[in-house]
Amino acid sequence: MVSSSAVIDILTQAITTVIICAAPMLITAMVVGLIISIFQATTQINEQTLAFVPKIVCVMLALLIFGSFIFSTVGGFVGRLFNSINTIIVS
């Protein structure tokens, strides 16, 4: 029988891993969106594609830059999860 503390620990690690892996793209999108919003406010240009296209490009660049970090973070979590399966099920 799996204890509830083991399940809570795994869920906590999973949520932390997701937040750490998503943070580079989210922070990039937020910073680029803020810069574009300031630019739109100063020039009074209200074009939707002006905000959308640069964000997508910057998020893709962030994914390329931080891809190995994300892969190693998720791989480490999965490795720890697979190594702990035996002790979780037995105890």
HELIX and SHEET records of a PDB file:
HELIX    1   1 SER A    4  THR A   43  1                                  40    
HELIX    2   2 GLN A   48  VAL A   90  1                                  43    
END                                                                             
